[in-house]
Amino acid sequence: MSYLNRGQASLPEELWEQIDEAARSAARDRLTGRRFLDLEGPYGLGLTSIETGADDYCRTPQEGEAGAVMSHALSVPMLRKGCRLSVRRIQAYLDMGQLLDLSPVEDAAEAVAAREEELLYYGQPDFHLYGLMNAPDRHEAKLSDWSKSDQALNDMLAAVEKLEGAGYPGPYALVAEPAHYNNLFRRYENTDMLQLQHLKSLCELGVFKAPVQGVAVVDPHVGRLVQGQDLMVGYNANDGIHYHLFVNESIVLQLQEPQAVCTMTG
């Protein structure tokens, strides 16, 4: 892990373990996609792209023309956010056992997690990366007003009908923007059952509040998350006042069957 430059910081390994755990714990609370999609890796820092699909001619060779066989590749983004820890506070922790505030590391990890979520759901289309909410060939359905009883259930069943008709019988995960997710805490009329409880019984992979616009029902056949570098903290510099650290990882959504997601927008 020389690329993390930890040896230049002269901090004990036990402290690095605490810093890493603080970062991972903070990021874990923000990440939704890893809870319902397969995660492969980590394969290492050197994973910059993934080959996808089968090699083929870029065009049919004309008579007398040599053919060019091409492969498709998917870029693996590296996500990074810097932060600072006080030199004096770290020394007070090491020498006197005083409490060490790792919130700057946690804030940086949350920023990295937020960017991972954005890539998962919306990709980076200008780099030919797509997410669950804008995947080409995905199914689409109309989104209703979930403040009205039974509308959430009706919308989900309509999405499931499309997915089942395309050969994706589940299990399913449901992701919803905050406003629609919060409406699921309403009870069905004349019952004590929350709509959220009911939908969780139907969506075996879970119901998640996510940073999306609208709602999506997802069959895990849609794809997988491929991780190069696991989320870790590295060292950048020491200016005599602060240790300058960074939180980074590399990860990408490899869409395999985009027809296995149905998005709903109003």
Protein Blocks (a to p, Z undefined) as FASTA:
>chain_A
ZZnommmnopafklmmmmmmmmmmmmmmmpmklmmpccedjebjklmbdcehjdddfbdc
dehiacdddddddddddddddddddfklmmmmmmnopacdfklmmmmmmmmmmmmmmmmm
nopmknopacfklgghiacdddddfkbghklmmmmmmmmmmmmmnopabjadddddfklm
mmmmpccehiabdfklmmmmmmmnbpcddddehjddddfklpccddfbdcddddfbdehl
accdddddddddddfblmlpccddZZ
